[in-house]
């Protein structure tokens, strides 16, 4: 888990130092060979898993999860004491609504200490009974997987495999006696052990207690050289015992130093897991709720996040990628989508963290993908390592047309950095303009939904390599863009579209703009003379600092939304945001809530001691808006509280919450991610329904816990 004995790990701030011989100066470029003719199956997206990646409801934001196509998360036992947050049942609604599939419950995290308190099997079984009943009564019951033991080879059962196997049977049967449909995972060793897993499967089969998911951890340097042999060995054990292949989940992966959030290192883990079609969850080495260092400040992406976003947007089937050496430091994975007529390659990694090198990406097998024609267009982006700082997003590297010769092309990518990852998109040779436009998001590279498609036909006048179509005779076509906003505020979002004559459709059209999963605005679009004529429409939109999801959707039963989507441009602009300071004398403080001084706060003051009792409240008065409706409220706050839990290298942060009431209405619980210090003021955007004229907004917390310190709020309309 996140609490491994550090002596088992080789801590390193570089990629694979010591595993391979030093590279020879002036050698030819290493080759990464992609074979489009060898279909290796549907994309698994298995590497997009997290251990304690979610903290509380809304932490991290839905935007950070939904764009990644999440598969698995491993979280704390219901009401567990191991850490202040990460309760599996509490984070499940967000994970599931954002596309997550499986939530593993670390049942021993019911105990506060690490190593786990060993109070005997009778004590543990009583806790298992309580936890299992909670799961059975949970509406998301079918998404949970029980993990009864965590790293039992290092504690409770170190050197006692027989005792572990007997207790596995007892706990397994206890869970099944309460939850007959339970999915159970194990045996969850700290590393793969061939002999132990052979004995485990032999025992489990004989006693009818086979796991539904087989789990172990990969946290050491040995992963890079041993992964494929370990997986092969495990599958051979199953086969020798006559056991049908059981899904494998590596529910903790990544070294304790140098991997989390680092694109060039993470791509090596990702490619191996995808090649083997297993699930895997990033290890919990730092703080909960950050998607294991892919997220900062709850809605901002580190460099590592963009790698997983690229991974989530790959479509079709994977194809064979042959790196310079199977276990070497340069790795990649690739996919081919015949419907979309696109191939995508994600790659990177090198021997030492300071390496700068060139790579020849050889793409062959075009004879089996004749829709590419005789030449293709390839565009390359870089995802640089930003550590725990926010990333501005991928950087354009190069693009060009390549003639297919002998069924293949070679794209040389120069000056690659060891800690960066790279993304190549290959399309037919249809480019009409450069991809190097920082504010532009091309529809043909976006995530398409419903009947939306890219055909790479004979149209003209578009930007980039083509556009998204399929909106005619559709109520579900969507083109979904992921954009970065450097600050909270207004941005002009310009949609370029065509809306030519279409049988049954009116001359003028409409489209529905979605923002962060919710309907924002229906846009009226004047028709165009034909489908080769393009027009633009601009909407001023309030975007949250960090990641935002903008969708252009068909939504009507008729064809009034029949358009083609070329791109969106997103450019910062001005707009009205009205600020209200917490310390203002026009506000109402209740009970122990008090104005306090902090030079880091706006105006040097904030309001603290809100909560820890229903009487201790802060109410903003005279929040004036011109019309009734939905508004964005940006809350500036600080929360540096640390909580109880296991004493180890994880910082046990507390995500404080406030009950939010508008105009005396029912309160809504909103969590505020820990800011890692009381002098660190951050923002959290909350949607509120306000009425025309003056409104009140009250912050409270009637529990024993406090709300965060509140500096100010800002009110803005969603569109302007």
TORTIRO-507011 format. One line per 3 residues: number of its first residue (from 1); their letters; for each residue x, y, z of C-alpha. Coordinates in Angstrom, 3 decimals, padded with zeros to 6 digits. Example, Ala and Ser with C-alpha at 12.3 -4.5 7.8 and 13.67 -1.06 7.14 Angstrom:
// residues 2
1> as> 012.300/-004.500/007.800  013.670/-001.060/007.140
***
This chain:
// residues 720
1> xxx> 000.000/000.000/000.000  001.171/003.544/000.613  002.882/002.310/003.760
4> xxx> 005.568/000.043/002.426  008.745/-000.566/004.304  010.975/001.927/002.580
7> xxx> 013.884/-000.516/002.608  012.047/-002.474/-000.100  012.145/000.495/-002.448
10> xxx> 014.981/002.087/-004.320  014.240/005.785/-004.084  015.205/007.542/-007.254
13> xxx> 014.599/010.881/-008.898  015.351/009.590/-012.353  013.741/007.154/-014.725
16> xxx> 015.544/003.826/-014.728  019.065/004.597/-013.596  021.119/001.497/-012.989
19> xxx> 018.872/-000.832/-014.932  020.361/-000.375/-018.373  023.826/000.371/-019.709
22> xxx> 024.683/003.957/-020.567  023.766/005.005/-024.093  026.503/005.310/-026.682
25> xxx> 027.276/008.779/-027.974  026.353/009.524/-031.578  024.296/006.321/-031.873
28> xxx> 021.389/006.192/-034.284  018.048/007.347/-032.953  016.174/004.687/-030.998
31> xxx> 013.161/003.348/-032.891  009.655/002.900/-031.591  007.776/000.713/-034.088
34> xxx> 003.975/000.885/-034.354  002.279/-001.848/-036.408  -001.245/-000.799/-037.438
37> xxx> -001.925/-004.244/-038.891  -001.777/-006.062/-035.521  -004.943/-005.512/-033.523
40> xxx> -004.307/-006.365/-029.861  -007.865/-005.762/-028.643  -010.100/-003.037/-027.264
43> xxx> -008.517/-000.348/-025.131  -008.589/-001.317/-021.464  -007.755/002.122/-020.004
46> xxx> -006.706/000.014/-017.022  -003.838/002.203/-015.833  -006.307/004.974/-014.976
49> xxx> -006.854/003.865/-011.403  -006.158/005.533/-008.075  -005.521/004.578/-004.451
52> xxx> -007.025/007.267/-002.209  -007.169/009.410/-005.346  -010.533/010.746/-004.177
55> xxx> -010.854/012.522/-000.834  -014.441/013.668/-000.345  -017.406/014.581/-002.532
58> xxx> -016.118/017.008/-005.169  -012.459/016.501/-004.234  -011.025/016.500/-006.807
61> xxx> -013.549/018.183/-009.076  -015.652/016.193/-011.526  -013.723/017.805/-014.383
64> xxx> -010.498/016.156/-013.292  -012.057/012.698/-013.259  -014.507/012.736/-016.157
67> xxx> -011.901/013.618/-018.782  -009.719/010.616/-017.896  -012.103/007.693/-018.484
70> xxx> -011.458/006.346/-014.944  -011.788/002.613/-014.325  -010.830/001.671/-010.758
73> xxx> -010.280/003.424/-007.473  -009.207/001.863/-004.187  -010.481/003.649/-001.099
76> xxx> -010.839/003.489/002.663  -013.231/001.142/004.443  -016.608/002.644/005.390
79> xxx> -016.071/004.734/008.536  -012.428/003.659/008.584  -009.942/005.373/010.869
82> xxx> -006.812/004.972/008.745  -007.130/008.465/007.229  -009.524/011.414/007.653
85> xxx> -010.957/011.103/004.147  -011.271/008.708/001.215  -014.260/006.700/002.498
88> xxx> -015.284/004.375/-000.351  -019.025/004.815/000.131  -018.782/008.597/000.328
91> xxx> -016.724/009.096/-002.833  -018.618/006.506/-004.870  -021.339/008.826/-006.279
94> xxx> -018.805/011.191/-007.857  -016.610/008.393/-009.164  -019.548/006.616/-010.794
97> xxx> -021.149/009.696/-012.346  -017.785/010.537/-013.902  -017.577/007.142/-015.568
100> xxx> -015.752/005.104/-012.925  -016.405/001.380/-012.924  -015.002/-000.343/-009.823
103> xxx> -014.406/000.818/-006.255  -012.130/-001.421/-004.213  -012.603/-001.237/-000.449
106> xxx> -009.440/-001.599/001.641  -011.199/-003.249/004.561  -008.269/-003.257/006.992
109> xxx> -008.193/000.523/006.775  -010.936/000.345/009.385  -007.992/000.394/011.828
112> xxx> -006.297/003.675/012.679  -002.671/002.625/012.936  -000.056/001.316/010.536
115> xxx> 000.988/-001.429/010.732  -002.631/-002.365/011.279  -003.666/-003.009/014.877
118> xxx> -003.673/-006.782/015.296  -006.504/-007.374/017.749  -007.189/-010.896/016.576
121> xxx> -009.433/-012.426/013.963  -012.541/-012.242/016.155  -012.220/-008.456/016.364
124> xxx> -011.617/-008.163/012.637  -014.566/-010.394/011.736  -016.884/-008.188/013.799
127> xxx> -015.663/-005.192/011.810  -016.040/-007.110/008.530  -019.634/-007.856/009.503
130> xxx> -020.393/-004.172/010.088  -018.666/-002.992/006.901  -020.300/-005.612/004.693
133> xxx> -023.780/-004.719/005.916  -023.066/-001.069/005.074  -022.049/-002.059/001.553
136> xxx> -025.110/-004.267/001.058  -027.371/-001.348/001.950  -025.533/001.114/-000.286
139> xxx> -027.176/002.090/-003.614  -023.856/001.579/-005.424  -023.431/-001.956/-004.090
142> xxx> -022.700/-003.511/-007.488  -019.658/-001.272/-008.032  -017.770/-002.345/-004.920
145> xxx> -015.028/-004.946/-004.600  -013.948/-006.090/-001.127  -010.202/-006.238/-000.420
148> xxx> -010.014/-008.162/002.886  -006.233/-008.009/003.360  -003.619/-005.427/002.447
151> xxx> 000.023/-006.497/002.185  -000.452/-009.474/004.497  003.039/-010.663/003.579
154> xxx> 004.421/-007.708/005.547  002.148/-007.716/008.586  -000.221/-009.955/010.525
157> xxx> 000.928/-012.933/008.402  004.608/-012.292/007.676  006.171/-015.749/007.376
160> xxx> 002.813/-017.430/008.043  001.225/-018.187/004.668  -000.776/-021.095/006.087
163> xxx> -002.385/-018.823/008.675  -003.188/-016.278/005.999  -004.835/-018.835/003.736
166> xxx> -007.020/-020.164/006.539  -008.069/-016.644/007.545  -008.678/-015.713/003.896
169> xxx> -011.191/-018.554/003.772  -012.863/-017.455/007.002  -013.158/-013.790/006.022
172> xxx> -014.175/-014.637/002.456  -016.988/-016.859/003.684  -018.059/-014.231/006.225
175> xxx> -018.412/-011.606/003.489  -020.302/-013.971/001.200  -022.655/-015.003/003.997
178> xxx> -023.814/-011.393/004.211  -023.366/-010.308/000.576  -024.017/-013.279/-001.687
181> xxx> -023.121/-011.241/-004.777  -019.891/-009.900/-003.313  -016.851/-009.437/-005.524
184> xxx> -013.717/-010.130/-003.478  -010.101/-009.277/-004.369  -006.852/-010.710/-003.107
187> xxx> -004.490/-011.717/-001.906  -002.895/-008.306/-002.256  000.779/-008.957/-001.564
190> xxx> 003.236/-006.056/-001.521  004.930/-007.586/-004.573  004.412/-010.556/-006.858
193> xxx> 005.524/-013.858/-005.314  005.188/-016.835/-007.630  005.310/-019.507/-004.950
196> xxx> 002.837/-017.736/-002.683  000.349/-017.070/-005.476  000.601/-020.691/-006.601
199> xxx> -000.206/-021.865/-003.088  -002.951/-019.271/-002.734  -004.744/-020.272/-005.934
202> xxx> -004.327/-023.965/-005.162  -005.875/-023.478/-001.718  -008.587/-021.104/-002.969
205> xxx> -009.708/-023.472/-005.691  -009.788/-026.458/-003.354  -011.842/-024.539/-000.804
208> xxx> -014.130/-022.708/-003.243  -012.819/-019.274/-002.201  -011.220/-018.076/-005.435
211> xxx> -011.014/-014.285/-005.683  -013.023/-012.409/-008.294  -010.028/-010.122/-008.829
214> xxx> -006.392/-011.051/-008.240  -004.326/-008.218/-006.780  -000.767/-007.386/-005.883
217> xxx> 001.387/-004.246/-005.816  004.142/-002.991/-008.119  006.228/-000.353/-006.358
220> xxx> 009.854/-001.254/-007.033  012.419/-000.865/-009.808  012.049/-004.566/-010.502
223> xxx> 008.731/-003.816/-012.196  010.488/-002.511/-015.298  012.437/-005.699/-015.917
226> xxx> 010.075/-008.283/-014.406  006.542/-007.207/-015.280  005.977/-009.298/-018.391
229> xxx> 007.620/-012.389/-016.919  005.572/-012.041/-013.711  002.305/-011.736/-015.633
232> xxx> 003.218/-014.700/-017.802  004.094/-016.722/-014.739  000.837/-015.827/-013.022
235> xxx> -001.266/-016.818/-016.035  000.664/-020.089/-016.302  -000.197/-020.896/-012.681
238> xxx> -003.897/-020.376/-013.435  -003.631/-022.587/-016.490  -001.798/-025.358/-014.642
241> xxx> -004.561/-025.407/-012.024  -007.363/-025.380/-014.580  -008.547/-021.942/-013.467
244> xxx> -010.057/-019.644/-016.086  -008.211/-016.299/-016.285  -009.183/-014.039/-013.386
247> xxx> -009.044/-010.244/-013.876  -005.816/-008.799/-012.465  -005.679/-005.452/-010.678
250> xxx> -002.398/-003.919/-009.577  -004.076/-001.726/-007.010  -000.900/000.159/-006.107
253> xxx> 001.759/001.152/-008.639  004.564/003.688/-008.833  007.739/004.230/-006.869
256> xxx> 007.701/006.436/-003.786  009.919/009.037/-005.442  010.128/010.247/-009.007
259> xxx> 007.022/008.692/-010.578  003.805/010.330/-009.396  002.866/013.187/-011.688
262> xxx> 005.895/012.681/-013.967  004.718/012.005/-017.560  007.919/010.404/-018.865
265> xxx> 007.964/007.898/-016.011  004.250/007.205/-015.846  004.031/006.367/-019.548
268> xxx> 006.269/003.368/-018.883  003.902/001.962/-016.276  000.887/002.779/-018.425
271> xxx> 002.133/001.004/-021.531  002.981/-002.210/-019.699  -000.406/-002.379/-017.973
274> xxx> -002.319/-001.628/-021.177  -000.282/-004.210/-023.094  -001.237/-006.800/-020.476
277> xxx> -004.865/-005.572/-020.289  -004.935/-005.288/-016.498  -006.298/-002.635/-014.154
280> xxx> -003.877/-000.605/-012.055  -004.127/002.150/-009.445  -001.530/004.797/-008.761
283> xxx> 000.031/004.452/-005.312  -000.851/006.745/-002.428  002.454/008.326/-001.469
286> xxx> 001.339/011.893/-000.762  -002.117/013.346/000.043  -005.597/012.023/-000.591
289> xxx> -007.925/013.597/-003.142  -005.279/014.647/-005.672  -005.599/011.707/-008.063
292> xxx> -002.140/010.811/-006.775  -000.458/014.064/-007.801  -002.277/014.472/-011.118
295> xxx> -004.290/017.353/-009.610  -003.437/020.480/-007.670  -005.842/022.922/-006.009
298> xxx> -008.678/020.543/-006.844  -009.301/021.649/-010.457  -005.865/022.268/-011.941
301> xxx> -003.860/019.677/-013.852  -000.237/018.790/-013.327  001.764/017.520/-016.281
304> xxx> 000.929/013.950/-015.332  -002.819/014.571/-015.717  -002.517/015.384/-019.404
307> xxx> -000.880/012.030/-020.093  -003.930/010.240/-018.684  -006.226/012.580/-020.584
310> xxx> -004.475/011.549/-023.827  -004.838/007.927/-022.783  -008.557/008.371/-022.108
313> xxx> -009.120/009.925/-025.529  -007.561/007.041/-027.437  -010.288/005.117/-029.246
316> xxx> -010.652/001.941/-031.266  -008.255/-000.922/-030.579  -004.679/-001.047/-029.443
319> xxx> -002.032/-002.178/-031.909  001.420/-003.603/-031.329  004.170/-001.196/-030.306
322> xxx> 007.718/-002.525/-030.268  010.115/-000.401/-028.181  013.910/-000.551/-028.652
325> xxx> 013.953/-003.233/-025.934  010.982/-004.846/-024.211  012.065/-003.849/-020.717
328> xxx> 013.844/-000.624/-021.639  013.144/002.934/-020.647  011.526/004.186/-023.883
331> xxx> 007.992/002.853/-024.121  004.770/003.625/-025.980  001.258/002.478/-026.706
334> xxx> -000.846/003.061/-029.810  -004.429/002.744/-030.996  -006.178/002.639/-034.347
337> xxx> -009.749/003.824/-034.839  -010.983/002.733/-038.261  -014.263/004.643/-037.929
340> xxx> -012.463/007.869/-037.052  -009.592/007.180/-039.480  -007.054/008.081/-036.816
343> xxx> -004.073/006.446/-035.194  -002.714/007.747/-031.902  000.595/007.043/-030.203
346> xxx> 001.592/007.964/-026.639  005.283/007.483/-025.840  008.279/008.663/-023.852
349> xxx> 010.840/007.876/-021.178  014.620/007.604/-021.068  017.464/006.282/-018.947
352> xxx> 018.266/009.381/-016.877  016.098/012.317/-015.859  018.364/014.791/-017.684
355> xxx> 018.433/012.948/-021.023  017.508/014.860/-024.182  017.269/012.647/-027.243
358> xxx> 015.562/012.038/-030.586  013.331/009.097/-031.453  012.278/007.652/-034.809
361> xxx> 008.636/006.611/-034.577  008.179/004.059/-037.355  004.530/003.456/-038.206
364> xxx> 003.899/000.491/-040.472  000.971/-001.658/-041.544  -000.816/001.027/-043.570
367> xxx> -001.730/-001.670/-046.080  -004.383/-002.843/-043.621  -005.707/000.719/-043.198
370> xxx> -006.183/001.805/-046.808  -008.447/004.700/-045.807  -005.280/006.679/-045.034
373> xxx> -004.475/006.773/-048.759  -000.941/007.319/-050.007  000.100/009.938/-047.469
376> xxx> -000.747/010.942/-043.942  -000.553/013.963/-041.662  001.136/013.544/-038.277
379> xxx> 000.957/016.030/-035.422  003.057/015.748/-032.244  002.564/017.347/-028.842
382> xxx> 004.711/017.275/-025.683  003.507/016.939/-022.105  006.238/018.318/-019.869
385> xxx> 006.799/017.491/-016.231  005.543/020.266/-013.930  005.979/018.531/-010.585
388> xxx> 003.185/019.646/-008.266  002.649/022.876/-010.194  -000.155/023.507/-012.652
391> xxx> 000.432/022.700/-016.303  -000.712/024.998/-019.094  -001.407/021.924/-021.170
394> xxx> 000.458/020.109/-023.936  002.897/022.051/-026.092  002.929/021.820/-029.879
397> xxx> 006.080/020.103/-031.160  005.704/019.553/-034.893  003.438/018.471/-037.724
400> xxx> 003.893/017.434/-041.313  002.778/015.302/-044.228  004.439/011.934/-044.780
403> xxx> 004.317/009.824/-047.916  003.676/006.167/-047.208  006.484/004.078/-048.722
406> xxx> 006.625/000.330/-048.389  003.551/000.510/-046.181  005.196/002.708/-043.555
409> xxx> 006.360/006.164/-042.505  009.056/007.382/-040.126  008.447/010.438/-037.939
412> xxx> 011.549/011.722/-036.177  010.761/013.538/-032.931  013.807/015.596/-031.871
415> xxx> 014.887/016.936/-028.491  012.652/014.695/-026.423  013.012/015.120/-022.668
418> xxx> 013.228/012.114/-020.379  010.536/013.292/-017.970  008.100/014.347/-020.695
421> xxx> 005.572/012.264/-022.599  004.596/012.720/-026.238  001.405/012.307/-028.234
424> xxx> 001.179/011.741/-031.975  -002.065/011.815/-033.965  -002.001/010.415/-037.507
427> xxx> -004.793/011.273/-039.951  -005.232/011.272/-043.710  -003.317/014.017/-045.535
430> xxx> -006.071/016.612/-045.280  -004.482/019.432/-043.250  -005.399/022.966/-044.322
433> xxx> -003.900/024.933/-041.421  -001.343/024.619/-038.651  -002.207/022.966/-035.355
436> xxx> 000.071/025.449/-033.592  -002.706/027.777/-032.405  -002.658/027.929/-028.608
439> xxx> -006.258/029.073/-028.119  -007.811/026.676/-030.651  -009.299/023.254/-029.989
442> xxx> -009.942/021.238/-033.148  -013.111/019.140/-033.282  -011.450/016.234/-035.111
445> xxx> -009.092/015.744/-032.160  -011.808/016.105/-029.508  -013.765/013.403/-027.715
448> xxx> -016.790/012.623/-029.912  -020.036/011.199/-028.587  -023.264/009.810/-030.010
451> xxx> -023.433/009.939/-033.783  -020.682/012.575/-034.125  -017.875/011.394/-036.389
454> xxx> -014.911/012.440/-038.508  -014.951/011.236/-042.107  -011.922/012.965/-043.674
457> xxx> -013.875/013.440/-046.871  -013.602/015.984/-049.677  -014.967/019.076/-047.951
460> xxx> -013.005/022.354/-047.960  -012.541/025.523/-045.954  -012.171/023.880/-042.560
463> xxx> -009.360/024.425/-040.054  -006.839/021.739/-039.153  -007.240/018.290/-040.681
466> xxx> -011.065/018.110/-040.797  -014.150/018.592/-038.611  -016.887/016.752/-036.703
469> xxx> -020.144/015.908/-038.442  -023.064/013.549/-037.866  -025.379/016.108/-036.242
472> xxx> -028.067/015.694/-038.898  -030.899/013.329/-037.923  -029.367/013.092/-034.450
475> xxx> -030.280/014.151/-030.944  -027.123/012.779/-029.322  -024.134/013.921/-031.397
478> xxx> -021.573/015.743/-029.277  -018.094/017.172/-029.635  -016.441/017.495/-026.253
481> xxx> -013.459/019.739/-025.651  -011.183/019.896/-022.601  -009.771/023.391/-022.133
484> xxx> -007.551/025.138/-019.602  -008.452/028.470/-018.036  -005.534/030.175/-016.271
487> xxx> -007.872/032.100/-013.956  -011.451/032.253/-012.773  -013.209/034.649/-015.116
490> xxx> -014.797/035.262/-018.474  -013.649/033.848/-021.785  -014.937/034.288/-025.302
493> xxx> -015.731/030.837/-026.638  -016.006/031.057/-030.426  -017.608/028.159/-032.264
496> xxx> -016.759/027.759/-035.943  -019.388/025.766/-037.749  -021.156/025.165/-041.029
499> xxx> -024.917/024.780/-041.456  -025.707/024.206/-045.114  -028.997/023.074/-046.684
502> xxx> -030.328/019.879/-045.123  -033.618/018.183/-045.943  -036.168/018.869/-043.235
505> xxx> -033.981/021.396/-041.429  -034.710/025.138/-041.093  -032.304/027.635/-042.619
508> xxx> -031.057/028.743/-039.218  -029.899/026.205/-036.664  -029.282/025.874/-032.940
511> xxx> -026.815/023.940/-030.845  -026.579/023.293/-027.128  -023.431/024.353/-025.334
514> xxx> -022.594/022.228/-022.298  -020.167/023.297/-019.598  -018.679/020.872/-017.112
517> xxx> -021.444/018.347/-017.654  -024.384/020.757/-017.379  -026.444/022.645/-019.931
520> xxx> -025.138/026.184/-020.333  -026.867/027.793/-023.287  -028.678/027.050/-026.541
523> xxx> -026.962/029.032/-029.287  -028.746/030.346/-032.375  -026.640/029.834/-035.510
526> xxx> -027.436/031.478/-038.830  -027.426/029.018/-041.702  -024.571/028.983/-044.205
529> xxx> -024.851/028.964/-047.993  -023.503/025.417/-048.208  -021.485/022.884/-046.202
532> xxx> -018.188/024.326/-047.469  -019.013/027.758/-046.065  -018.076/028.394/-042.459
535> xxx> -019.332/030.894/-039.878  -018.568/031.743/-036.257  -020.584/032.455/-033.135
538> xxx> -019.104/033.734/-029.874  -020.438/033.249/-026.356  -018.899/034.914/-023.304
541> xxx> -018.618/032.167/-020.687  -017.454/032.113/-017.081  -014.792/029.409/-016.720
544> xxx> -013.287/028.024/-013.541  -009.525/028.261/-013.101  -008.017/025.037/-014.372
547> xxx> -009.803/022.368/-016.376  -013.188/022.930/-018.015  -015.238/020.675/-020.296
550> xxx> -017.106/022.368/-023.153  -019.533/020.333/-025.227  -021.307/021.225/-028.479
553> xxx> -024.375/018.985/-028.527  -027.274/018.072/-030.764  -030.404/017.952/-028.641
556> xxx> -033.615/018.281/-030.676  -035.879/015.620/-032.144  -035.922/017.444/-035.483
559> xxx> -032.956/018.617/-037.575  -032.771/022.200/-036.367  -029.385/021.359/-034.819
562> xxx> -027.847/019.832/-037.960  -024.382/021.444/-038.097  -020.743/020.545/-038.641
565> xxx> -018.281/021.569/-035.924  -014.844/022.812/-036.971  -013.304/024.090/-033.727
568> xxx> -013.696/026.327/-030.724  -011.399/029.201/-029.819  -011.125/030.155/-026.128
571> xxx> -009.753/033.627/-025.352  -009.732/035.522/-022.050  -011.948/038.602/-021.889
574> xxx> -013.490/040.944/-019.341  -016.703/040.480/-017.425  -018.428/041.450/-014.216
577> xxx> -017.458/039.621/-011.026  -018.805/041.263/-007.891  -016.722/040.749/-004.742
580> xxx> -018.011/040.564/-001.167  -015.467/040.517/001.645  -016.184/038.177/004.554
583> xxx> -015.158/040.782/007.126  -017.580/043.425/005.799  -019.709/045.031/008.492
586> xxx> -022.761/044.447/006.313  -022.442/040.710/006.976  -023.850/038.871/009.984
589> xxx> -021.599/036.803/012.265  -023.178/034.258/014.566  -021.845/032.689/017.753
592> xxx> -018.074/032.178/017.850  -017.435/033.218/014.221  -014.960/036.083/014.260
595> xxx> -013.044/038.447/011.983  -009.310/037.712/012.127  -006.151/039.119/010.543
598> xxx> -003.961/037.419/007.947  -001.799/039.377/005.529  -002.298/036.657/002.897
601> xxx> -006.050/037.286/002.810  -007.737/039.823/000.574  -007.844/043.068/002.541
604> xxx> -005.740/041.392/005.226  -008.765/039.873/007.001  -010.981/036.801/006.937
607> xxx> -013.690/035.172/009.057  -012.793/032.075/011.070  -014.291/029.741/013.667
610> xxx> -017.311/029.057/011.509  -018.959/025.777/012.477  -018.198/023.303/015.275
613> xxx> -021.784/024.053/016.256  -024.911/025.316/014.523  -024.707/028.782/016.075
616> xxx> -021.307/029.705/014.624  -022.112/031.133/011.198  -021.134/033.692/008.583
619> xxx> -023.913/035.217/006.496  -023.213/037.427/003.502  -025.990/039.985/003.103
622> xxx> -027.077/042.165/000.196  -025.786/039.878/-002.563  -027.373/041.799/-005.401
625> xxx> -028.025/040.388/-008.864  -030.084/041.853/-011.719  -032.079/038.741/-012.638
628> xxx> -033.082/035.467/-011.031  -031.168/032.366/-012.037  -028.000/030.342/-011.657
631> xxx> -024.785/032.133/-010.702  -021.192/031.099/-010.150  -019.897/031.824/-006.660
634> xxx> -016.118/031.738/-006.277  -015.197/031.216/-002.620  -011.706/032.225/-001.500
637> xxx> -010.785/030.260/001.614  -007.986/028.667/003.630  -007.932/025.242/005.261
640> xxx> -004.769/023.890/006.817  -006.285/021.364/009.217  -004.504/018.062/009.713
643> xxx> -006.290/015.042/011.124  -005.716/011.835/012.984  -004.899/008.554/011.299
646> xxx> -001.953/006.306/010.658  001.405/007.792/011.515  003.377/007.523/008.298
649> xxx> 004.613/009.611/005.413  001.102/010.482/004.177  -000.028/013.897/005.377
652> xxx> -003.470/013.334/006.891  -005.195/016.381/005.504  -008.794/017.238/006.394
655> xxx> -011.113/018.563/003.704  -013.377/020.829/005.702  -016.935/021.389/004.587
658> xxx> -019.486/024.147/004.974  -023.256/023.888/004.872  -024.331/026.496/002.353
661> xxx> -027.782/028.092/002.544  -029.154/030.679/000.111  -031.934/032.978/001.307
664> xxx> -032.658/030.741/004.270  -033.262/027.664/002.114  -032.142/024.102/002.648
667> xxx> -028.410/023.785/003.238  -026.055/022.022/000.829  -022.825/020.444/002.042
670> xxx> -019.778/021.643/000.060  -016.256/020.335/000.715  -013.179/022.547/000.394
673> xxx> -009.892/020.877/-000.430  -007.127/021.339/002.099  -004.842/024.237/001.127
676> xxx> -001.836/022.745/002.988  -001.437/025.786/005.227  -003.498/028.512/006.866
679> xxx> -001.738/031.223/004.869  -002.604/029.563/001.566  -005.855/031.006/000.252
682> xxx> -007.369/029.124/-002.689  -010.652/029.226/-004.575  -013.596/026.856/-004.938
685> xxx> -016.416/027.537/-007.409  -019.956/026.717/-006.245  -023.150/027.191/-008.239
688> xxx> -025.952/029.041/-006.441  -029.515/029.960/-007.408  -030.167/033.635/-006.688
691> xxx> -033.223/035.824/-007.061  -033.353/039.304/-008.597  -032.373/041.918/-006.026
694> xxx> -030.699/041.226/-002.693  -029.845/037.740/-001.450  -028.229/036.156/001.604
697> xxx> -025.680/033.340/001.570  -024.892/031.616/004.872  -021.882/029.412/005.716
700> xxx> -022.227/027.062/008.676  -021.288/023.597/009.965  -023.419/022.133/012.734
703> xxx> -021.132/019.126/013.232  -018.131/018.971/015.544  -015.953/020.111/012.648
706> xxx> -015.203/023.601/011.445  -015.859/025.154/008.049  -012.827/026.640/006.277
709> xxx> -011.703/030.183/006.958  -013.592/032.424/004.508  -011.836/035.367/002.871
712> xxx> -014.345/036.565/000.265  -016.866/035.448/-002.307  -017.278/036.629/-005.900
715> xxx> -020.523/036.359/-007.856  -020.615/036.006/-011.638  -023.267/035.075/-014.198
718> xxx> -022.546/031.846/-016.138  -022.730/033.733/-019.446  -022.560/037.424/-020.172
***
